Amino acid sequence: MSIDKSTVSKIANLARIKVTEEDLEYYAPQLQNILSWAEQLQEVDTTGVEPLANVSEINLTLREDKITDGQKRDEILKNAPETVEGFYVVTKIVE
């Protein structure tokens, strides 16, 4: 597929990007290079290759999923400008 100025202009329009006439000439060969690199990737023989989510064989250790309050309530409330009975005091928004 060949990328010319009109194609770049159409892509920019679809992406809602304002591109000047000089930029169209600048981006056309760059987009052409990207597409030719993608075409090279299509030529790679991947038969027998399992799809991967990650290239390394690292298995993440999972922790038990249990609900807690974090046991840091007093430490967190120290940062509040004002508290009442263990809760943040905030200004009234709705009258």
N, C-alpha and C positions, 0 to 999 in steps of 0.2 A: 504494500500500500504506500502510495506516495503522499507526502504531506507538503502542501503548498500554502501560500499566504491565505487563500480563501478558506482552507480547512482550519487553519489556526484561528482565523477570525470567527468561524462558526463554533469552534470549541470554546473560545473565550466568551462568546455570546451565551452559550449554554451554561457556562460556569459563572456567568454574571461578572466577568472580569473585564475592565476597560483596558484595551491594549492599543497602543499607538501604531501607526504605520511602520515606524522603524522597528518596533518590537516584534511585529509580525515577521519581518525578515530575519530577526535574531532567533526567534523561537521555532521557526519552521525546521531548520536543520537539526535542532536539538530534539524535537519531537520525533523526527525521522530516525535519529540515532537510537532513541529509546525503543521505537517500534522494531527496528532491525535487531536490537538485542533481544527483545521478546521473541522474535521469529527464530533466532538462534536457539533459544531455550526450548522451543517447540520441537526442534530436531533431535533433542537428547532422548535416547532410548531409556525409558523408565519401566519397562516390563519387568515384573518380579520385584519391584521396589515397593515396600509397604509405605503408605502415607504416614507422615510423622506430624505430631503437634510440636515436638521439640527435637533438635538434632542430638542432644545428649540423652543418655539413658538414666537420668536422675529421677528417682521416685521421691516425691515430697512426703515427709512424715506429717500425718494429720493428727491434730489434737482432738480430744473429745469435745463435742459441741454441747455445752451446757450453759444455761442462762445464769449469769451472776450480776451483781451490782458493781463489781469491780473491787469491792472492799476499799475504796479510796474516797468515800463520800466526804469525810472531814477534810482531807487534803485538797480536794477539788473546791469545796466551799470556802477555803481560805482565800482563794483568788477572787471571790465575789465581793463587790463593793458593799453589798448589804444582804444579809440573810435573816430569815425568820423561821424558827422551828425546823431548821435543816433544809430550807428551800431558798432559791434565789428570789430576791425582790426586784420586780420589774415595774416600769411605769405603766399605768393604765392606757390602753390604746383605743378601745371602743368605749364611747360614752353612752 
